[in-house]
């Protein structure tokens, strides 16, 4: 090897080692500026939905692409995840919540419906108990831990004062999800979901908009959180549908989060 080639080879090794050190240190992580762009894109997407520029399913597809395109560790730092969730002790199998905030320089003007971003955390065996929503969209990005997630399409509401209200559900997804996976819902697609934590300190990062334009009129009223609790554990009929009784929060907690 000539002296020149030897110097070039040593220089190449030095650059490789330096690049590895930078990568390990996180110096190539997403910058605050790029995460500001993620936050602005999130606000713009919500605005576009509430002003009718995009459909419910468009929102689901786009929020899925946006939130699975961000590095989770960077998102955690940006939203102060560790500080907000550190004190959670999970005394029950119901989720604990904490609400992060976007920086004040993100433009959120003109979003015409109430909306939120939120961390949901639970211990192993904890659950986001099964429910459907009226006139709402939401997304649930797995940010830590692992979940068994089931989702359903809401087909028909069957009010019955004598025998009890039910909802016909069609199973959509039934899978184990780890960090980076996402579940979305709207009036049009996968309106019902049920998540069970399979690891201690399992968390989702949620985005939701409520009281969106009521393109679909429901015969069954929701609670103040736009939720109706259901029991989706019945057998499917010959058409692939489950008759899910409408139940109270207390009944749902006893069955799914006791």
C-alpha positions in Angstrom: 0.0 0.0 0.0 1.4 3.4 -1.0 1.8 6.2 1.6 -1.0 8.2 -0.1 -3.4 5.2 -0.1 -2.5 4.4 3.5 -3.4 8.0 4.6 -6.7 7.8 2.6 -7.5 4.4 4.2 -6.8 5.7 7.7 -8.9 8.8 7.0 -11.8 6.7 5.8 -11.7 4.7 9.0 -11.7 7.9 11.1 -14.7 9.2 9.2 -16.6 6.0 9.7 -15.8 6.0 13.5 -16.9 9.6 13.7 -20.2 8.9 11.9 -20.9 5.9 14.3 -20.2 8.1 17.3 -22.6 10.8 16.1 -25.3 8.2 15.3 -24.9 6.7 18.8 -25.1 10.1 20.4 -28.4 11.0 18.7 -26.9 14.0 17.0 -28.5 13.0 13.7 -31.9 12.8 15.3 -34.8 14.9 14.0 -34.3 18.5 14.8 -36.7 20.7 16.7 -37.4 22.5 13.4 -38.4 19.2 11.7 -40.6 18.3 14.7 -42.2 21.8 14.5 -43.1 20.9 10.9 -44.6 17.7 12.1 -46.7 19.6 14.7 -47.8 22.2 12.1 -48.7 19.4 9.7 -50.8 17.9 12.5 -52.6 21.2 13.1 -53.1 21.8 9.4 -54.6 18.3 9.0 -57.1 18.9 11.8 -58.0 22.2 10.3 -58.6 20.7 6.9 -60.9 18.1 8.4 -63.1 20.6 10.3 -63.4 22.9 7.4 -64.4 20.1 5.0 -61.3 20.1 2.8 -60.7 16.4 3.4 -62.9 13.4 4.3 -62.9 11.4 7.5 -61.1 8.5 5.8 -58.6 11.0 4.3 -57.8 12.2 7.8 -57.3 8.6 9.0 -54.9 7.8 6.2 -53.0 11.1 6.5 -52.7 11.0 10.3 -51.4 7.4 10.0 -48.7 8.5 7.5 -47.8 11.6 9.5 -47.5 9.9 12.9 -45.8 6.8 11.8 -43.2 8.9 9.8 -41.8 10.5 13.0 -39.0 9.0 15.1 -40.6 7.9 18.4 -37.6 8.9 20.6 -37.6 12.3 19.1 -41.4 12.6 19.4 -41.1 11.6 23.1 -38.5 14.3 23.8 -40.5 16.9 21.8 -43.7 16.3 23.7 -41.9 15.8 27.1 -43.2 12.3 27.4 -40.8 11.1 30.2 -41.7 14.0 32.5 -45.4 13.8 31.9 -45.7 10.0 32.4 -43.0 9.4 35.1 -45.4 9.6 38.0 -48.0 7.2 36.6 -48.4 4.2 38.9 -51.5 2.5 37.4 -53.4 1.6 40.6 -56.1 0.1 38.4 -56.4 -1.5 34.9 -57.9 1.6 33.5 -55.7 4.0 31.5 -54.0 7.0 33.1 -53.7 10.1 30.9 -51.5 13.2 30.5 -51.9 16.0 28.0 -48.8 17.3 26.2 -48.9 20.7 24.4 -47.6 21.8 21.1 -45.3 24.9 21.1 -47.1 28.2 21.1 -45.6 29.2 17.7 -47.6 26.4 16.0 -50.6 27.9 14.2 -53.7 26.2 15.5 -56.2 29.0 14.5 -59.3 28.0 12.5 -59.7 24.5 13.8 -63.4 24.7 14.3 -64.0 21.7 16.5 -62.6 20.7 20.0 -59.5 18.6 19.6 -56.8 17.2 21.8 -53.4 15.4 22.0 -53.0 12.9 24.9 -50.9 10.1 26.3 -52.7 7.0 27.5 -50.7 4.7 29.8 -51.5 1.4 31.5 -49.9 -1.5 33.1 -49.8 -5.1 31.7 -53.4 -6.3 31.5 -54.8 -2.7 31.5 -57.2 -1.8 28.8 -58.8 0.9 26.8 -62.2 -0.7 27.2 -64.2 -1.5 24.1 -66.4 1.4 22.8 -67.7 3.1 19.7 -67.8 6.9 19.0 -70.4 9.3 17.7 -69.1 12.0 15.3 -65.5 11.8 16.3 -62.1 10.9 14.8 -59.0 9.7 16.7 -55.7 8.0 16.2 -53.7 5.9 18.6 -49.9 5.6 18.0 -48.2 3.0 20.1 -45.3 5.0 21.6 -44.1 2.4 24.2 -44.8 -1.1 25.2 -47.2 -3.5 23.4 -50.9 -3.9 22.9 -53.4 -6.5 21.7 -55.6 -4.3 19.5 -59.0 -5.2 18.1 -61.0 -2.9 15.9 -64.5 -3.1 14.4 -66.6 -1.4 11.8 -69.8 -0.1 13.2 -72.6 -1.4 10.9 -76.0 -0.8 12.4 -77.4 0.6 15.7 -80.3 -1.4 17.1 -82.1 0.5 19.8 -84.5 -1.7 21.9 -86.0 -0.3 25.1 -87.4 -3.7 26.1 -84.4 -6.0 25.5 -81.6 -3.5 25.6 -79.7 -1.6 22.9 -77.2 -3.4 20.7 -74.8 -2.5 17.8 -73.9 -4.7 15.0 -70.1 -4.8 14.6 -67.9 -6.3 11.9 -64.4 -7.3 13.1 -61.7 -5.4 11.2 -58.3 -5.9 12.9 -57.1 -8.3 15.6 -53.3 -8.1 16.1 -50.4 -7.4 18.4 -48.9 -4.0 18.0 -45.6 -2.6 19.2 -44.1 0.9 19.1 -44.7 2.7 15.8 -48.0 0.9 15.0 -51.2 2.9 14.8 -55.0 2.5 15.1 -57.3 5.2 13.7 -61.1 5.5 13.8 -63.9 7.6 12.4 -67.6 7.3 11.6 -66.7 5.7 8.3 -64.0 3.2 9.2 -63.1 1.1 12.3 -65.4 3.1 14.6 -64.9 0.7 17.5 -61.7 -0.3 19.2 -60.5 -2.2 22.2 -56.8 -2.3 23.3 -55.2 -4.5 26.0 -51.7 -3.7 27.2 -49.3 -6.7 27.0 -46.4 -5.1 28.7 -46.0 -2.9 31.8 -45.9 0.8 31.1 -47.6 0.6 27.7 -48.5 3.9 26.1 -50.3 5.4 23.2 -50.1 8.9 21.8 -53.6 10.0 20.8 -54.9 12.7 18.6 -58.7 13.3 18.5 -61.3 15.7 17.2 -64.9 15.7 18.6 -68.2 17.1 17.5 -67.1 17.0 13.9 -69.6 17.7 11.2 -72.5 15.2 11.7 -72.6 13.5 8.3 -74.0 10.5 10.0 -77.0 10.6 12.4 -76.9 8.0 15.1 -79.9 6.6 16.8 -78.0 5.8 20.0 -76.7 8.8 22.1 -73.1 8.9 23.3 -71.8 10.2 26.6 -70.1 13.6 27.0 -66.9 12.0 25.6 -68.7 10.9 22.4 -68.4 7.3 23.6 -70.7 4.3 23.8 -69.4 1.3 25.7 -70.1 -2.1 24.1 -69.4 -5.8 24.7 -67.9 -7.2 21.4 -67.2 -10.7 22.8 -70.1 -12.4 21.2 -69.9 -14.9 18.4 -70.0 -13.8 14.8 -73.2 -14.7 12.9 -73.3 -16.2 9.4 -72.6 -12.8 7.9 -69.5 -12.0 9.9 -71.3 -9.7 12.3 -71.2 -9.5 16.1 -74.2 -8.3 18.1 -72.6 -6.2 20.7 -74.8 -5.1 23.7 -74.5 -1.5 24.8 -73.3 -1.5 28.4 -72.5 1.0 31.1 -69.1 2.3 32.0 -69.3 0.3 35.3 -70.2 -2.9 33.4 -67.4 -2.4 30.9 -64.9 -1.8 33.7 -66.0 -4.9 35.6 -65.7 -7.1 32.5 -62.7 -5.7 30.7 -60.6 -3.8 33.3 -61.2 -5.5 36.7 
